[in-house]
């Protein structure tokens, strides 16, 4: 247990706060990913629910 805590603290010491540019890039990539997944989900919804009603 003690070794695990030491490992956690060592990792925390290596981390750093991202710069403003790094944060903005991460936020953009995450936002694009969320939008892409939502769009795919919407297409699946259209294909499985709405289009069969029109045919």
mmCIF file of the N, C-alpha and C atoms, coordinates in Angstrom:
data_MODEL
# 
_entry.id   MODEL 
# 
loop_
_atom_site.group_PDB 
_atom_site.id 
_atom_site.type_symbol 
_atom_site.label_atom_id 
_atom_site.label_alt_id 
_atom_site.label_comp_id 
_atom_site.label_asym_id 
_atom_site.label_entity_id 
_atom_site.label_seq_id 
_atom_site.pdbx_PDB_ins_code 
_atom_site.Cartn_x 
_atom_site.Cartn_y 
_atom_site.Cartn_z 
_atom_site.occupancy 
_atom_site.B_iso_or_equiv 
_atom_site.pdbx_formal_charge 
_atom_site.auth_seq_id 
_atom_site.auth_comp_id 
_atom_site.auth_asym_id 
_atom_site.auth_atom_id 
_atom_site.pdbx_PDB_model_num 
ATOM 1   N N  . UNK A 1 1  ? 0.831   -1.202 0.000   1.00 0.00 ? 1  UNK A N  1 
ATOM 2   C CA . UNK A 1 1  ? 0.000   0.000  0.000   1.00 0.00 ? 1  UNK A CA 1 
ATOM 3   C C  . UNK A 1 1  ? 0.866   1.253  0.000   1.00 0.00 ? 1  UNK A C  1 
ATOM 4   N N  . UNK A 1 2  ? 1.924   1.242  0.781   1.00 0.00 ? 2  UNK A N  1 
ATOM 5   C CA . UNK A 1 2  ? 2.798   2.401  0.860   1.00 0.00 ? 2  UNK A CA 1 
ATOM 6   C C  . UNK A 1 2  ? 3.500   2.687  -0.451  1.00 0.00 ? 2  UNK A C  1 
ATOM 7   N N  . UNK A 1 3  ? 3.890   1.613  -1.145  1.00 0.00 ? 3  UNK A N  1 
ATOM 8   C CA . UNK A 1 3  ? 4.553   1.772  -2.441  1.00 0.00 ? 3  UNK A CA 1 
ATOM 9   C C  . UNK A 1 3  ? 3.604   2.389  -3.458  1.00 0.00 ? 3  UNK A C  1 
ATOM 10  N N  . UNK A 1 4  ? 2.325   2.012  -3.400  1.00 0.00 ? 4  UNK A N  1 
ATOM 11  C CA . UNK A 1 4  ? 1.338   2.553  -4.327  1.00 0.00 ? 4  UNK A CA 1 
ATOM 12  C C  . UNK A 1 4  ? 1.190   4.048  -4.123  1.00 0.00 ? 4  UNK A C  1 
ATOM 13  N N  . UNK A 1 5  ? 1.109   4.483  -2.878  1.00 0.00 ? 5  UNK A N  1 
ATOM 14  C CA . UNK A 1 5  ? 0.993   5.916  -2.604  1.00 0.00 ? 5  UNK A CA 1 
ATOM 15  C C  . UNK A 1 5  ? 2.220   6.674  -3.097  1.00 0.00 ? 5  UNK A C  1 
ATOM 16  N N  . UNK A 1 6  ? 3.398   6.097  -2.908  1.00 0.00 ? 6  UNK A N  1 
ATOM 17  C CA . UNK A 1 6  ? 4.618   6.751  -3.391  1.00 0.00 ? 6  UNK A CA 1 
ATOM 18  C C  . UNK A 1 6  ? 4.572   6.913  -4.908  1.00 0.00 ? 6  UNK A C  1 
ATOM 19  N N  . UNK A 1 7  ? 4.075   5.893  -5.583  1.00 0.00 ? 7  UNK A N  1 
ATOM 20  C CA . UNK A 1 7  ? 3.969   5.970  -7.039  1.00 0.00 ? 7  UNK A CA 1 
ATOM 21  C C  . UNK A 1 7  ? 3.000   7.074  -7.447  1.00 0.00 ? 7  UNK A C  1 
ATOM 22  N N  . UNK A 1 8  ? 1.861   7.165  -6.767  1.00 0.00 ? 8  UNK A N  1 
ATOM 23  C CA . UNK A 1 8  ? 0.884   8.216  -7.074  1.00 0.00 ? 8  UNK A CA 1 
ATOM 24  C C  . UNK A 1 8  ? 1.488   9.597  -6.876  1.00 0.00 ? 8  UNK A C  1 
ATOM 25  N N  . UNK A 1 9  ? 2.187   9.803  -5.773  1.00 0.00 ? 9  UNK A N  1 
ATOM 26  C CA . UNK A 1 9  ? 2.774   11.108 -5.500  1.00 0.00 ? 9  UNK A CA 1 
ATOM 27  C C  . UNK A 1 9  ? 3.856   11.443 -6.526  1.00 0.00 ? 9  UNK A C  1 
ATOM 28  N N  . UNK A 1 10 ? 4.630   10.432 -6.957  1.00 0.00 ? 10 UNK A N  1 
ATOM 29  C CA . UNK A 1 10 ? 5.663   10.672 -7.961  1.00 0.00 ? 10 UNK A CA 1 
ATOM 30  C C  . UNK A 1 10 ? 5.034   11.127 -9.279  1.00 0.00 ? 10 UNK A C  1 
ATOM 31  N N  . UNK A 1 11 ? 3.928   10.505 -9.654  1.00 0.00 ? 11 UNK A N  1 
ATOM 32  C CA . UNK A 1 11 ? 3.241   10.904 -10.881 1.00 0.00 ? 11 UNK A CA 1 
ATOM 33  C C  . UNK A 1 11 ? 2.704   12.323 -10.745 1.00 0.00 ? 11 UNK A C  1 
ATOM 34  N N  . UNK A 1 12 ? 2.119   12.646 -9.600  1.00 0.00 ? 12 UNK A N  1 
ATOM 35  C CA . UNK A 1 12 ? 1.585   13.991 -9.393  1.00 0.00 ? 12 UNK A CA 1 
ATOM 36  C C  . UNK A 1 12 ? 2.682   15.051 -9.456  1.00 0.00 ? 12 UNK A C  1 
ATOM 37  N N  . UNK A 1 13 ? 3.877   14.723 -8.984  1.00 0.00 ? 13 UNK A N  1 
ATOM 38  C CA . UNK A 1 13 ? 4.981   15.682 -9.052  1.00 0.00 ? 13 UNK A CA 1 
ATOM 39  C C  . UNK A 1 13 ? 5.403   15.948 -10.493 1.00 0.00 ? 13 UNK A C  1 
ATOM 40  N N  . UNK A 1 14 ? 5.234   14.965 -11.371 1.00 0.00 ? 14 UNK A N  1 
ATOM 41  C CA . UNK A 1 14 ? 5.640   15.128 -12.764 1.00 0.00 ? 14 UNK A CA 1 
ATOM 42  C C  . UNK A 1 14 ? 4.634   15.926 -13.587 1.00 0.00 ? 14 UNK A C  1 
ATOM 43  N N  . UNK A 1 15 ? 3.402   16.016 -13.104 1.00 0.00 ? 15 UNK A N  1 
ATOM 44  C CA . UNK A 1 15 ? 2.376   16.702 -13.882 1.00 0.00 ? 15 UNK A CA 1 
ATOM 45  C C  . UNK A 1 15 ? 2.588   18.208 -13.833 1.00 0.00 ? 15 UNK A C  1 
ATOM 46  N N  . UNK A 1 16 ? 2.048   18.885 -14.843 1.00 0.00 ? 16 UNK A N  1 
ATOM 47  C CA . UNK A 1 16 ? 2.130   20.343 -14.876 1.00 0.00 ? 16 UNK A CA 1 
ATOM 48  C C  . UNK A 1 16 ? 0.807   20.888 -15.396 1.00 0.00 ? 16 UNK A C  1 
ATOM 49  N N  . UNK A 1 17 ? 0.560   22.122 -15.089 1.00 0.00 ? 17 UNK A N  1 
ATOM 50  C CA . UNK A 1 17 ? -0.643  22.785 -15.569 1.00 0.00 ? 17 UNK A CA 1 
ATOM 51  C C  . UNK A 1 17 ? -0.471  23.081 -17.054 1.00 0.00 ? 17 UNK A C  1 
ATOM 52  N N  . UNK A 1 18 ? -1.472  22.746 -17.883 1.00 0.00 ? 18 UNK A N  1 
ATOM 53  C CA . UNK A 1 18 ? -1.318  23.014 -19.320 1.00 0.00 ? 18 UNK A CA 1 
ATOM 54  C C  . UNK A 1 18 ? -1.327  24.511 -19.602 1.00 0.00 ? 18 UNK A C  1 
ATOM 55  N N  . UNK A 1 19 ? -0.628  24.892 -20.649 1.00 0.00 ? 19 UNK A N  1 
ATOM 56  C CA . UNK A 1 19 ? -0.651  26.296 -21.049 1.00 0.00 ? 19 UNK A CA 1 
ATOM 57  C C  . UNK A 1 19 ? -2.023  26.614 -21.641 1.00 0.00 ? 19 UNK A C  1 
ATOM 58  N N  . UNK A 1 20 ? -2.278  27.884 -21.840 1.00 0.00 ? 20 UNK A N  1 
ATOM 59  C CA . UNK A 1 20 ? -3.567  28.300 -22.396 1.00 0.00 ? 20 UNK A CA 1 
ATOM 60  C C  . UNK A 1 20 ? -3.787  27.689 -23.779 1.00 0.00 ? 20 UNK A C  1 
ATOM 61  N N  . UNK A 1 21 ? -2.731  27.653 -24.594 1.00 0.00 ? 21 UNK A N  1 
ATOM 62  C CA . UNK A 1 21 ? -2.835  27.087 -25.937 1.00 0.00 ? 21 UNK A CA 1 
ATOM 63  C C  . UNK A 1 21 ? -3.121  25.590 -25.886 1.00 0.00 ? 21 UNK A C  1 
ATOM 64  N N  . UNK A 1 22 ? -2.434  24.874 -24.988 1.00 0.00 ? 22 UNK A N  1 
ATOM 65  C CA . UNK A 1 22 ? -2.672  23.438 -24.845 1.00 0.00 ? 22 UNK A CA 1 
ATOM 66  C C  . UNK A 1 22 ? -4.119  23.172 -24.421 1.00 0.00 ? 22 UNK A C  1 
ATOM 67  N N  . UNK A 1 23 ? -4.594  23.941 -23.464 1.00 0.00 ? 23 UNK A N  1 
ATOM 68  C CA . UNK A 1 23 ? -5.962  23.759 -22.977 1.00 0.00 ? 23 UNK A CA 1 
ATOM 69  C C  . UNK A 1 23 ? -6.977  24.026 -24.083 1.00 0.00 ? 23 UNK A C  1 
ATOM 70  N N  . UNK A 1 24 ? -6.765  25.088 -24.845 1.00 0.00 ? 24 UNK A N  1 
ATOM 71  C CA . UNK A 1 24 ? -7.698  25.400 -25.928 1.00 0.00 ? 24 UNK A CA 1 
ATOM 72  C C  . UNK A 1 24 ? -7.714  24.297 -26.980 1.00 0.00 ? 24 UNK A C  1 
ATOM 73  N N  . UNK A 1 25 ? -6.548  23.740 -27.295 1.00 0.00 ? 25 UNK A N  1 
ATOM 74  C CA . UNK A 1 25 ? -6.488  22.657 -28.277 1.00 0.00 ? 25 UNK A CA 1 
ATOM 75  C C  . UNK A 1 25 ? -7.218  21.420 -27.756 1.00 0.00 ? 25 UNK A C  1 
ATOM 76  N N  . UNK A 1 26 ? -7.011  21.074 -26.504 1.00 0.00 ? 26 UNK A N  1 
ATOM 77  C CA . UNK A 1 26 ? -7.693  19.922 -25.907 1.00 0.00 ? 26 UNK A CA 1 
ATOM 78  C C  . UNK A 1 26 ? -9.202  20.151 -25.911 1.00 0.00 ? 26 UNK A C  1 
ATOM 79  N N  . UNK A 1 27 ? -9.637  21.359 -25.571 1.00 0.00 ? 27 UNK A N  1 
ATOM 80  C CA . UNK A 1 27 ? -11.066 21.670 -25.549 1.00 0.00 ? 27 UNK A CA 1 
ATOM 81  C C  . UNK A 1 27 ? -11.672 21.580 -26.947 1.00 0.00 ? 27 UNK A C  1 
ATOM 82  N N  . UNK A 1 28 ? -10.954 22.064 -27.967 1.00 0.00 ? 28 UNK A N  1 
ATOM 83  C CA . UNK A 1 28 ? -11.452 21.991 -29.344 1.00 0.00 ? 28 UNK A CA 1 
ATOM 84  C C  . UNK A 1 28 ? -11.589 20.541 -29.793 1.00 0.00 ? 28 UNK A C  1 
ATOM 85  N N  . UNK A 1 29 ? -10.561 19.738 -29.545 1.00 0.00 ? 29 UNK A N  1 
ATOM 86  C CA . UNK A 1 29 ? -10.592 18.340 -29.963 1.00 0.00 ? 29 UNK A CA 1 
ATOM 87  C C  . UNK A 1 29 ? -11.721 17.596 -29.249 1.00 0.00 ? 29 UNK A C  1 
ATOM 88  N N  . UNK A 1 30 ? -11.882 17.833 -27.953 1.00 0.00 ? 30 UNK A N  1 
ATOM 89  C CA . UNK A 1 30 ? -12.957 17.176 -27.211 1.00 0.00 ? 30 UNK A CA 1 
ATOM 90  C C  . UNK A 1 30 ? -14.316 17.620 -27.731 1.00 0.00 ? 30 UNK A C  1 
ATOM 91  N N  . UNK A 1 31 ? -14.476 18.903 -28.012 1.00 0.00 ? 31 UNK A N  1 
ATOM 92  C CA . UNK A 1 31 ? -15.744 19.413 -28.541 1.00 0.00 ? 31 UNK A CA 1 
ATOM 93  C C  . UNK A 1 31 ? -16.078 18.817 -29.901 1.00 0.00 ? 31 UNK A C  1 
ATOM 94  N N  . UNK A 1 32 ? -15.079 18.725 -30.775 1.00 0.00 ? 32 UNK A N  1 
ATOM 95  C CA . UNK A 1 32 ? -15.303 18.129 -32.099 1.00 0.00 ? 32 UNK A CA 1 
ATOM 96  C C  . UNK A 1 32 ? -15.687 16.663 -31.952 1.00 0.00 ? 32 UNK A C  1 
ATOM 97  N N  . UNK A 1 33 ? -15.043 15.969 -31.029 1.00 0.00 ? 33 UNK A N  1 
ATOM 98  C CA . UNK A 1 33 ? -15.376 14.565 -30.793 1.00 0.00 ? 33 UNK A CA 1 
ATOM 99  C C  . UNK A 1 33 ? -16.800 14.388 -30.298 1.00 0.00 ? 33 UNK A C  1 
ATOM 100 N N  . UNK A 1 34 ? -17.230 15.239 -29.386 1.00 0.00 ? 34 UNK A N  1 
ATOM 101 C CA . UNK A 1 34 ? -18.598 15.168 -28.863 1.00 0.00 ? 34 UNK A CA 1 
ATOM 102 C C  . UNK A 1 34 ? -19.602 15.439 -29.979 1.00 0.00 ? 34 UNK A C  1 
ATOM 103 N N  . UNK A 1 35 ? -19.335 16.450 -30.796 1.00 0.00 ? 35 UNK A N  1 
ATOM 104 C CA . UNK A 1 35 ? -20.230 16.758 -31.912 1.00 0.00 ? 35 UNK A CA 1 
ATOM 105 C C  . UNK A 1 35 ? -20.287 15.611 -32.921 1.00 0.00 ? 35 UNK A C  1 
ATOM 106 N N  . UNK A 1 36 ? -19.141 15.004 -33.206 1.00 0.00 ? 36 UNK A N  1 
ATOM 107 C CA . UNK A 1 36 ? -19.102 13.895 -34.168 1.00 0.00 ? 36 UNK A CA 1 
ATOM 108 C C  . UNK A 1 36 ? -19.912 12.707 -33.660 1.00 0.00 ? 36 UNK A C  1 
ATOM 109 N N  . UNK A 1 37 ? -19.757 12.366 -32.394 1.00 0.00 ? 37 UNK A N  1 
ATOM 110 C CA . UNK A 1 37 ? -20.510 11.249 -31.822 1.00 0.00 ? 37 UNK A CA 1 
ATOM 111 C C  . UNK A 1 37 ? -22.005 11.566 -31.817 1.00 0.00 ? 37 UNK A C  1 
ATOM 112 N N  . UNK A 1 38 ? -22.373 12.787 -31.497 1.00 0.00 ? 38 UNK A N  1 
ATOM 113 C CA . UNK A 1 38 ? -23.775 13.187 -31.534 1.00 0.00 ? 38 UNK A CA 1 
ATOM 114 C C  . UNK A 1 38 ? -24.352 13.112 -32.931 1.00 0.00 ? 38 UNK A C  1 
ATOM 115 N N  . UNK A 1 39 ? -23.575 13.516 -33.930 1.00 0.00 ? 39 UNK A N  1 
ATOM 116 C CA . UNK A 1 39 ? -24.034 13.471 -35.317 1.00 0.00 ? 39 UNK A CA 1 
ATOM 117 C C  . UNK A 1 39 ? -24.252 12.027 -35.769 1.00 0.00 ? 39 UNK A C  1 
ATOM 118 N N  . UNK A 1 40 ? -23.329 11.148 -35.417 1.00 0.00 ? 40 UNK A N  1 
ATOM 119 C CA . UNK A 1 40 ? -23.476 9.730  -35.768 1.00 0.00 ? 40 UNK A CA 1 
ATOM 120 C C  . UNK A 1 40 ? -24.718 9.152  -35.087 1.00 0.00 ? 40 UNK A C  1 
ATOM 121 N N  . UNK A 1 41 ? -24.925 9.494  -33.833 1.00 0.00 ? 41 UNK A N  1 
ATOM 122 C CA . UNK A 1 41 ? -26.122 9.030  -33.137 1.00 0.00 ? 41 UNK A CA 1 
ATOM 123 C C  . UNK A 1 41 ? -27.397 9.535  -33.788 1.00 0.00 ? 41 UNK A C  1 
ATOM 124 N N  . UNK A 1 42 ? -27.388 10.777 -34.239 1.00 0.00 ? 42 UNK A N  1 
ATOM 125 C CA . UNK A 1 42 ? -28.562 11.347 -34.910 1.00 0.00 ? 42 UNK A CA 1 
ATOM 126 C C  . UNK A 1 42 ? -28.819 10.634 -36.235 1.00 0.00 ? 42 UNK A C  1 
ATOM 127 N N  . UNK A 1 43 ? -27.768 10.336 -36.989 1.00 0.00 ? 43 UNK A N  1 
ATOM 128 C CA . UNK A 1 43 ? -27.930 9.604  -38.245 1.00 0.00 ? 43 UNK A CA 1 
ATOM 129 C C  . UNK A 1 43 ? -28.519 8.213  -38.003 1.00 0.00 ? 43 UNK A C  1 
ATOM 130 N N  . UNK A 1 44 ? -28.035 7.545  -36.975 1.00 0.00 ? 44 UNK A N  1 
ATOM 131 C CA . UNK A 1 44 ? -28.580 6.218  -36.641 1.00 0.00 ? 44 UNK A CA 1 
ATOM 132 C C  . UNK A 1 44 ? -30.051 6.338  -36.272 1.00 0.00 ? 44 UNK A C  1 
ATOM 133 N N  . UNK A 1 45 ? -30.392 7.361  -35.505 1.00 0.00 ? 45 UNK A N  1 
ATOM 134 C CA . UNK A 1 45 ? -31.797 7.593  -35.146 1.00 0.00 ? 45 UNK A CA 1 
ATOM 135 C C  . UNK A 1 45 ? -32.643 7.783  -36.396 1.00 0.00 ? 45 UNK A C  1 
ATOM 136 N N  . UNK A 1 46 ? -32.172 8.619  -37.321 1.00 0.00 ? 46 UNK A N  1 
ATOM 137 C CA . UNK A 1 46 ? -32.918 8.855  -38.553 1.00 0.00 ? 46 UNK A CA 1 
ATOM 138 C C  . UNK A 1 46 ? -33.107 7.557  -39.343 1.00 0.00 ? 46 UNK A C  1 
ATOM 139 N N  . UNK A 1 47 ? -32.046 6.783  -39.459 1.00 0.00 ? 47 UNK A N  1 
ATOM 140 C CA . UNK A 1 47 ? -32.114 5.550  -40.239 1.00 0.00 ? 47 UNK A CA 1 
ATOM 141 C C  . UNK A 1 47 ? -33.053 4.514  -39.618 1.00 0.00 ? 47 UNK A C  1 
ATOM 142 N N  . UNK A 1 48 ? -33.086 4.432  -38.305 1.00 0.00 ? 48 UNK A N  1 
ATOM 143 C CA . UNK A 1 48 ? -33.855 3.376  -37.650 1.00 0.00 ? 48 UNK A CA 1 
ATOM 144 C C  . UNK A 1 48 ? -35.269 3.787  -37.257 1.00 0.00 ? 48 UNK A C  1 
ATOM 145 N N  . UNK A 1 49 ? -35.541 5.073  -37.106 1.00 0.00 ? 49 UNK A N  1 
ATOM 146 C CA . UNK A 1 49 ? -36.849 5.493  -36.603 1.00 0.00 ? 49 UNK A CA 1 
ATOM 147 C C  . UNK A 1 49 ? -37.633 6.294  -37.639 1.00 0.00 ? 49 UNK A C  1 
ATOM 148 N N  . UNK A 1 50 ? -37.047 7.323  -38.167 1.00 0.00 ? 50 UNK A N  1 
ATOM 149 C CA . UNK A 1 50 ? -37.805 8.241  -39.028 1.00 0.00 ? 50 UNK A CA 1 
ATOM 150 C C  . UNK A 1 50 ? -37.982 7.733  -40.455 1.00 0.00 ? 50 UNK A C  1 
ATOM 151 N N  . UNK A 1 51 ? -36.933 7.220  -41.052 1.00 0.00 ? 51 UNK A N  1 
ATOM 152 C CA . UNK A 1 51 ? -37.020 6.785  -42.455 1.00 0.00 ? 51 UNK A CA 1 
ATOM 153 C C  . UNK A 1 51 ? -37.996 5.629  -42.642 1.00 0.00 ? 51 UNK A C  1 
ATOM 154 N N  . UNK A 1 52 ? -38.039 4.608  -41.778 1.00 0.00 ? 52 UNK A N  1 
ATOM 155 C CA . UNK A 1 52 ? -39.029 3.539  -41.977 1.00 0.00 ? 52 UNK A CA 1 
ATOM 156 C C  . UNK A 1 52 ? -40.470 4.035  -41.950 1.00 0.00 ? 52 UNK A C  1 
ATOM 157 N N  . UNK A 1 53 ? -40.758 5.105  -41.247 1.00 0.00 ? 53 UNK A N  1 
ATOM 158 C CA . UNK A 1 53 ? -42.124 5.652  -41.201 1.00 0.00 ? 53 UNK A CA 1 
ATOM 159 C C  . UNK A 1 53 ? -42.484 6.308  -42.532 1.00 0.00 ? 53 UNK A C  1 
ATOM 160 N N  . UNK A 1 54 ? -41.495 6.804  -43.250 1.00 0.00 ? 54 UNK A N  1 
ATOM 161 C CA . UNK A 1 54 ? -41.754 7.476  -44.521 1.00 0.00 ? 54 UNK A CA 1 
ATOM 162 C C  . UNK A 1 54 ? -41.961 6.476  -45.662 1.00 0.00 ? 54 UNK A C  1 
ATOM 163 N N  . UNK A 1 55 ? -41.446 5.296  -45.491 1.00 0.00 ? 55 UNK A N  1 
ATOM 164 C CA . UNK A 1 55 ? -41.515 4.289  -46.578 1.00 0.00 ? 55 UNK A CA 1 
ATOM 165 C C  . UNK A 1 55 ? -42.790 3.499  -46.518 1.00 0.00 ? 55 UNK A C  1 
# 
